[in-house]
Amino acid sequence: MSRRAVIQSIGHALPTKVLTNADLETMVDTNDEWIVQRTGIRERRVCEGPIECTGWLALNASREAIDRAGIDPLDIGLVLCGTVSGDFIWPSTACMVQDQVGAKNAGAFDVSAACAGFIYALSNAAAMVVTGQVDHALVIGVDSLSKQVNWEDRSTAILFGDGAGAVVVSAMDDSETDRGLLGTVLLSDGSGSKFICIDVGGSRYPWGSEQAEGKRNKITMMGSEVYRFAVQSMGDACCKVLDKVGMTPDEIDLFVPHQANLRIIESSAKRLGLPPEKVFLNVHKYGNTSAGSIPLGLYEAEAEGRLKKGMTVLTVGFGAGLVWGANVIRW
Ligand code: UT7
């Protein structure tokens, strides 16, 4: 008898404030045509006011996932939150969610893997579930990078939005189901750390310190380097994970990639030979929501009836680190 890590339910959260390309035209030297052509993004959601932040999004997504699973929060053994924009440097956002959903018997920690945060967190939670360390895990992917963007830098201000998704992952017996996480690939290359980063606020360049002077305290990015890395790494991770689970791309029912840029997604889909109807897209509505992107995609795909129980879904993400990875899930 062996255990499988099955996604029982999914929740999501988005801020209500919409920031369109036309709004951005009034803030930086850009235009709708350039943004749509280069990225596919038309609008994004951004947190506003004192309440809306990463923890708030994470909590709302988690509550929806827990309600839909119909699970007692006391049965959750682990809360993992993929994020790089936690409410505080520490304590973790996962601990705040753990408290507020009443998961009193759970361990909780954040997973720092930028836009691949949900891929990494799900993979780790599933390993804990499959090996019998916990029976139920709450896994969140969330970011509010609007708080970390330099709104005067047109090369990054147009890209990011805020959002969250959360899933309840539960142990099921192999003999009862063929659903669950089928395989995972996690990869990294720290030599590319300078391609996308925030320098100030950690222990090397603390806020307000002499060392921090002249350093970057908002997101800075070398766009074309990240673009090249993304195109290569997304395709590589997909091929590796499919190889690992012994599947070919035509066995994939739905592809839910990290929604950073339409052109990057199209190039991965092309490499895999996937037709457009198998590729989920919402980058035009939300931009790059970092760790929120993949679970938000899964949520919307399910809500639209494009992702049903028993279907095989391929997810893939890449981000600052550099990190990248992919999961194959039987939904
Ligand atoms: O999860 C990881 C997050 N990061 C990413 O996914 C980013 C990956 N990279 C990209 O998506 C693309 O590199 C961008 C969308 C950021 C940029 O597209 P690009 O085709 O690589 O443009 P570029 O950086 O080579 O810039 C081309 C031109 C430049 O002007 P010149 O030097 O040719 O005169 C830029 O100054 O476009 C200019 N430009 C803009 N123009 C209008 C850069 N940003 C903008 C803008 N509006 N927002």
Residues whose N, C-alpha, C, O or C-beta is under 5 A from the ligand:
A	BS01	UT7	D29 T30 N31 W34 R38 T39 C115 R154 S155 I158 G223 S224 V226 Y227 A260 N261 F318 G319
